[in-house]
Structures are given as C-alpha cells and as structure tokens.
Amino acid sequence: MSKQDSSTLRLVFPQWQGGDNPPYYLGARLLAWLAPPAKGPVEEVPVDVPTDTPLPLENDMCGRSVLVKQIHNAQHIIERHNPASIAVLGGDCLVSLVPFAWLAEKYGEKLGILWIDTHPDVQTPAQYKNAHAHVLGALMGYGDQDLTSAVKKPIAAKNIMIAGIHDPLPYEAEFIAEHGIHTCSPQQVRDGAQPVMQWLNQSGIDVLAIHLDLDVLDPHNFRSILFAKPGRGKHDFGDVAEGKLNIPDVLKLVKEVMTEKQVVGMTIAEHLPWDALNLQEMMKQIPLLG
C-alpha cells in the first residue's frame, strides 16, 4: 500500500486554527486541487472559513474548543471508512494527530513514524500556545489532555525518527534527549540518510506513517511556506530553525524508505501559498470580479 489504492482514504483537512494562521486553509485546498486523482474515498474534515475574528486563547491553547471539535470530526470520518492507509492534505501540522493515532491503534508496535520536519513538534501549552507545535509529543502520550485523549495507543520513542531537524529549542532538545528519539540532520539526509535507514532496519517496525512538514524545505528555493512570507523581517518568526532541504532531497528520502517499509500513512502539511493568497486578495478588488 505504498502506492495509493481503493483502500486509501484521502483526508482533506484545511485546519488553520492549530497554527493560528488562516492561510493554511487555502494551502490545504490548493494541495487537494494539485494532488493526483484519488483511487479511493475522499473526505474533507469540516473547518470554518477564516474570518477577521481572532481565535480565543482558551486555557493556554489558541482555539482549543474548535480544535477539539475538529479532532472528533476527523475521528468519526476515519472510523466510518476503516481504511488500510490514509493520505492527509493539510492544513497545519496538527492534522496528523488523529490519522496517525488511528494507524497506531490499527498496527500497534509495528507502526513507525518518519517525521520530516525542521521542528520536532513536541512542545506543550506551557511553551507555546499554538497546538500544531504539540502534535508529535501528543502522539507519544505527552502534553495537553485534549490532544493526548485522541491517542489510545501512544507511539514509543523508539518507533519515531525526525529527519531534517536542526537547532531545536532548549525544551525540544531536552525532550528529544530524555526520550531517546532518533534524529537525522539535513546534511545527513543529503548524504544518504544513513541514520534513517539504520533505524528502519533495527526498530522492528513493519509499516510507516510519514509526516512531511513543508517547513523542512529551504525558503529560498520553495516559496510557499511560512518562512518565505513576502516582506518578512529577519526576526519575525522568533529565530526558530528554518528548513535546509530541497524537494529532491525529500523525494530521495521518501523513495529510499519505501524500498524498506510499507507506507500506510502520508501527511503533507503547512502549505502557505503566499503568491496565490495575495493574488486572491487582489482579485477581490478588481472590477467585474470583486
């Protein structure tokens, strides 16, 4: 099932509230339009269209109540289809929470997660108010209860590899070290991703869920991500790590792991199509269109 078939559920999930960033909504819809035709069922998780109303901060989490509602809706959709594999088009990184939790329940300790991301996403509301930075920690069973309650079978650290990560924040580095999570730097990915391949061969997993945060890409070369926002200042994003890989690097990595393990989960997240967004806003003010 590394190739999609009739048992693959394609889940379009235009969630933007996890990152408190409305352009993720358009990003998910464009991914759905760009993706090859689906051979199996396609479902969309209901997500409110962004408005000018700010998300409320609820118990240290931005948009908590709406995120909980979306979690439940995603669960119901997946349970109804009972798929053998799931492809997710997001949306912010939190879109992987429910699908990967469901796959973990289905495949148990035979499931591994390859998290292709510049950031580990293991924070909690104590460090950061936006839940898209909490998702991998929640999948392990750590963090806010409204997220961890969606994970019936937490994923062991030994079954997780983060590829493309560099310069984690102090809390993130401590969490990774404390739990012994495997990592692979951008340079190691370019050099053949030996830490990833070694992990695949020694971990005892049979099937794989891959999370691809487009932020892992170099913003100088791929422009539809957060860090490529037009007119951004050097320090606009809190001086967190920015992507260093390119599309060929990611494709090579994914193709290599596919030779070793069956892929049953695939997420693409954090698509921010700035040019399309600005063009959309411009057309609202064009005669006979807006």
Disulfide bonds with the S-S distance in Angstrom:
none
